[in-house]
Amino acid sequence: MKSRGFTLLELLVAIVIMGILAAIAIPSFRTTIQKHRLRSATDNLQAAIDYARSEAVLRATYVSLCASTDGATCSSSKTYETGWLVYAHPVATTTATDVYTTDSSKGMLLLRAGGALTMVSARALDTGVVTFGQQGQLEAVSTRTNATQPMYFVLCAVTTGTALPGQNTTKVPGSRIGISAFGATAGTKLNTTDACTI
């Protein structure tokens, strides 16, 4: 009884078919990964903002969020993909715009440090800290003039070999996290014409 294997022609046809399937599947798989990274980053940043607000109410004091590059100090930047800090500080001895310091006379307490994002850019409206007051309201900053959402963040996926910030595309639309004057957050997708820079 003869054992029958694949002929060279059958093997070549199978390899060609697998190559075609891989060429179709890989771009779709990359898009899925980019969407997942962006969604995860957006959820993490929005959770940090919501946490800061809830802690401000719970502690009846200022709680602020700022960009950070080292997980220990504020970077005074609007670039949040490098990480961020959430810290509490007393209303009596500090102002809403104060950045985090370990100076004991200020009475600041570091609550959380967020790590750098992977292949996602996150930019704030401005370089100022985001501070919530004792009732959970967003503390006013003179440069923020939008009455409905005076503060917001824009997040976009970054492709390999592309410089920051990321790109807002129809396949992987960027995200926007808006903060109302009352401190409530709202996440939306960017319009196709929106840029990833603010």
Buried (B, 14 or more C-beta within 10 A) or exposed (E): EEEEEEEEEEEEEEEEEEEEEEEEEEEEEBBEEBBEBBBEBBEBBBEBBBBBBBBBBEBEBBBBBBBBBEBEBBBEBBBBBBBBBBBBBBEEEBEBEBBBBEEEEBEBBEBBBBEBBEBBBBBBBEBBBBBBBBEBBBBBBEEBEEEEBBBBBBBBBBEEEEEBBBBBBEEBBBBBBBBBBEBBBEBEEBEEEBEBEB
